[in-house]
């Protein structure tokens, strides 16, 4: 796992971002790049695990800033996945 707060996601990686309290669970509280295996894809669930994000604390998963997906979705090289926690207000 590589901290890449200042760079762009490489061709062999997926970028992992987290919002709200989930961001504190990422190393340094910053987006990280995870390597994509030789098969060219990485399941969202596996990305969560590798990034240290508990699945039960993720409410919404967004890929490339616009597509809502499930934990079974396969990410491909260059994708950016954002994990959003539940939000409550009053």
C-alpha positions in Angstrom: 0.0 0.0 0.0 1.4 3.3 -1.0 0.5 6.8 0.3 -0.1 8.9 -2.7 -1.7 12.1 -1.4 0.2 14.2 -3.9 0.2 11.9 -6.9 -2.1 10.3 -9.4 -3.3 6.7 -9.4 -0.9 4.6 -11.5 -1.9 2.2 -14.3 -1.4 -0.8 -12.0 -3.3 0.5 -9.0 -6.6 1.6 -7.7 -7.0 4.8 -5.6 -8.8 4.3 -2.2 -10.4 7.4 -0.6 -12.6 7.6 2.5 -14.8 10.3 3.8 -15.8 11.4 7.3 -14.6 9.3 10.2 -13.5 6.6 7.8 -10.6 8.7 6.5 -8.9 8.4 9.9 -8.6 4.7 9.3 -6.5 5.2 6.2 -2.7 5.4 6.7 -2.0 9.0 7.5 -5.7 9.8 6.9 -4.9 10.2 3.2 -5.9 8.4 0.0 -3.8 5.3 -0.8 -3.1 3.4 -3.9 -3.5 -0.4 -3.9 -1.9 -2.7 -6.4 -4.1 -4.5 -8.9 -3.2 -8.2 -9.3 -2.1 -9.8 -12.5 -5.8 -10.5 -13.3 -6.3 -6.8 -13.8 -9.0 -6.3 -11.2 -9.5 -6.0 -7.4 -12.9 -6.6 -5.6 -14.1 -3.6 -3.6 -14.4 -5.8 -0.6 -10.7 -6.7 -0.9 -9.8 -3.1 -1.3 -11.7 -2.3 1.9 -9.8 -5.0 3.7 -6.4 -4.0 2.4 -7.0 -0.3 3.3 -8.2 -1.3 6.9 -11.8 -0.1 6.5 -14.4 -2.2 8.3 -17.1 -3.2 5.9 -19.8 -2.7 8.5 -18.8 1.0 8.8 -19.2 1.7 5.1 -22.6 3.0 3.9 -22.0 4.0 0.3 -19.3 3.0 -2.2 -18.7 5.2 -5.2 -16.4 4.4 -8.1 -14.8 7.1 -10.2 -16.9 9.8 -8.6 -20.3 8.8 -10.0 -21.2 5.2 -9.9 -22.6 3.6 -6.7 -21.6 0.0 -6.4 -21.6 -3.0 -4.0 -18.7 -4.6 -2.2 -18.7 -7.3 -4.9 -17.9 -4.9 -7.7 -14.6 -5.4 -9.5 -12.3 -2.4 -9.7 -9.9 -2.1 -12.6 -6.6 -0.3 -13.0 -6.9 3.4 -12.6 -10.3 3.3 -10.8 -10.9 5.5 -7.8 -13.1 4.1 -5.1 -14.6 6.3 -2.3 -16.0 4.9 0.9 -18.7 6.9 2.6 -19.8 6.3 6.2 -23.4 6.6 7.5 -24.3 10.2 8.3 -26.8 11.2 10.9 -28.1 14.6 11.7 -30.7 16.3 13.6 
